[in-house]
Amino acid sequence: MNFRTSLNTLALALIALIAYTRGPVLAALLLFAFLGSQVVGWTPRPVCGTATLILPILTGAVMEAFKFKVPELSYFSMEAKPVPVKFGQQVISHLASVPSVSDHTPGTSLAASPQDLKTLVQDIKITIDLCKKVVIKVPSADVGTLLLSDVFKQEMTESGQALARAVVDSALGTVVAANFSHSKTVTSGNEDFDSLVTLRKGLNTQKALTPRYFLGGTDVVANIANDPRVMSGLQYNQRITDDPYVRLQNIEGFSEVREYPNFPTTANLTGFGFEKRAIHIAVRQMMDSLDMARQLGIPTPILDHTEVDELTGLVFTSFLWIDVNTHDIYMAVVVMFGVRGGIGLSDDANPSSGAADAGMDPAGLRLISA
């Protein structure tokens, strides 16, 4: 089949999906328009590839899951902007710092000892050098069955969760001694409520802010949750509920203590207590050559869409295309970002070269095993 036939196949498959997700009325209108185009005749356009209704719908489903299905992502400082950048480009992100308090004598000027907001908001140079994608293939023989199934909807949710977990994994990859110099040692298997006490006191000494969080591996958090003081109705009265991943709330100075199965174990790392500014993530829009091709009048036989969350600025880029040889349909969703943490937030030229307590080193405390 030629390229036109391939596009027609994709169009009919998308109309079928819209009928299932958005109702028959909209699908009927789209089908009428499609049939009308076949009667009038198809003329190649110099610029194509503009996203249809279905691509924003699918990308929106991925973004909703990304935002809400992986709560650990909210534990980190994040700045997202729908600004197109090249992969590997350095951008300036921003991180809030703590203003100092000065003495005041009533009757004197309140304007004395001001602190410039531009000084309080720290400029951070972050290289956008991480890019994660999920690619879904719908075989041509199964297009009608799969696109109309609940499994396809669920796959969009799973894709969003997978991308969010990949970003969390990258953030936790910065939890090493070169970035966070402070640590507390607890013998493996002996983690309990006292471990949280130790971390709270350590973060207090480091003057870390609130809210605070703790992430650890499955066994570590299970040991803490099974401490009688955590489970007792006379104390914290917290138990594992219908959520299979352990989550303790508002306990010993931590807003949340949560099990993270993919928690890194490099250099005997078992857990991490931290405040939000400890790790900073910058998300930017991926720049590609499609817009330039359209401006030059070059046909782009691929649908693309940029999904932006109005509240957070979070941005995804998605693509939809058909293999003209096999007629398999592909969808890819991409998120591009950069991450720095702890001491790495102090030196723009060499992020891991700072001294102890530089940058946001005091904002995190590693828990390691003996």
ABEGO torsion letter per residue (X at the ends): XBAAAAAAAAAAAAAAAAAAAAEAAAAAAAAAAAAAAAAAEBBBBABBGBBBAAAAAAAAAAAAAAAAABAAAAABBBBBBBBBBBBGBBBBBBBBBBBBBBBBBBGBBAABGBBBAAAABBBBBBBBABBBBBBBBBBAAAAAAAAABAAAAAAAAAAAAAAAAAAAAAAAAABBAAABABBBBBBBGABBAAAAAAAAAAAAAAGBBOBBBBBBBAAAAAAAAABAAAABAABAGBBBBABABBBBBGBGGBABBBBBAABBABGGBABBBBBAAABBBBBBBBBBAAAAAAAAGBBBBBBBBBBBBAAAGBBBBBBBBBBAAAGBBBBBBBBBBBBBBEAAAABAABAAABBBGBEAAAABBBBBBX
